[in-house]
Structure formats: C-alpha cells, structure tokens
C-alpha cells in the first residue's frame, strides 16, 4: 500500500506571530511538532511581501527540518536568489499577487514556457527539485514535463470552493490533470483549500502521491493542538489509503 505523503504548510503559524510582531508562535517549533505527529514534509511560502514566513525562518528551517522542506515561491529575483542559497529539498513555483489573501490559482505556464523554464533550470542547477503549482489543466501539466520538472502540484482550490452543483465537474478536472501527470511519468501532488472532509475525494485518486495542507490543520490546531490536528489528518488519509487497496 503506497502511503500518501502529507506536507503540512505552517505559514499561518507565522501569520499569527506577524499579527502582533512578536517572537511567538515560532514556525520553527511548529515544523518540529508536525514532523513528530507524522508529517512527511514541511511546506512554507516565502512571499515577496514577507507577510508571514521570514527569511530567518527559512534559514533555520533548512537546518532543523528532518523530513523534507518544500519552499513555495514566486519567480521574483530576490526569492529565487534566497532559494538558491538556502537550497530547500523542493521549490514549488506559484503565482503571487500582493493584494491576494491566498494563492488564487495555478501558475500560468502556457505562453511563458521559456521564462518559467529559465527559473526551473536555475533552481535545478542549485540542486533543488522543482515542482510547478498548476491549475487542473492537462496541457499545463505537459508543459511542466517538457521543462524537466520533478513534480507538479494540482491546484484543488476550485474543487474545494465549488458548490454542490459544480463539485463533481471540478473533481473531474483534477482527476484529468493528475492522470496526465501520471501518464507522463512525473510525480503528482495536490493541494489548496483541502480540509478534513473534502480531502477524501482527492486522496482516493490513485495517482496522487502527496498532499500539501495548511489552513485547515492550523485552524484545527487552535482547538486540539498542532500534533493532534496533524494526526487527525494523517488518520483521514490512512483510511482513504486502505480504500484504495480494497478497490
């Protein structure tokens, strides 16, 4: 039985810290706790405006994370330079607008292949595996494969935000993009907007190897603690892993 890798995004631990410009809660401690609770990866997003994760956080996390460190990042020069210096295990290229509250969609790669490929090569030359965060679109997945990326992460936000009438259609879009990645021999992750309920349908997709989940876990942690929140998510995924096998 193949275990679904769980990446826990700890950005919003830093969001709480930055709200009062204090030293706590420390995302470095949060990373240690989620790893102890069973996370396979720690994910952070170093935004251009540094609204939550700071350069200091990233540098310390690189020294302390025992599993895998996944850096979500835009292709801006200063962040690319920091990534090449710190060398996380994975860099996930995402779109970024300063006025957005959270990432609103996948990275636009079609028509920008040369531009994106140049950033991919620069990160790879620094020894970093590269993933692209993409809308559920098979053509974009094919473009990522042609760039030599190690992985794609399919944006599940449209599915997560869909009403009952359109949810199945959005799920089919995710499945089609995941299937295209698997057909092309690339690792496939998924994430954005996933919680303890809607994650189940995504976890049942057999080609999904990794899920990156943040807001719902940190929100749950307010009531049950961070380790318990991660274990609860891990338990949900384990149940869906067993269903994969029984089918």
Secondary structure, 3 states (H helix, E strand, C coil): CCCCEEEEECHHHHHHHHHHCCCCCCHHHHHHHHHHCCCCEEEEECCCCCCCCCHHHHHHHHHHCCCCEEEEECCCHHHHHHHHHHCCCEEEECCCCCCCCCCCCCCCCCCCHHHHHHHHHHHHHCCCEEEEEECCCHHHHHHHHHCCCCEEEEECHHHHHCCHHHHHHHHHHHHHHHHHHHHCCCEEEEECCCCCCCHHHHHCCCCCCEEEECHHHHHHHHHHCHHHHHHHHHHHHHHHHHHHHHC
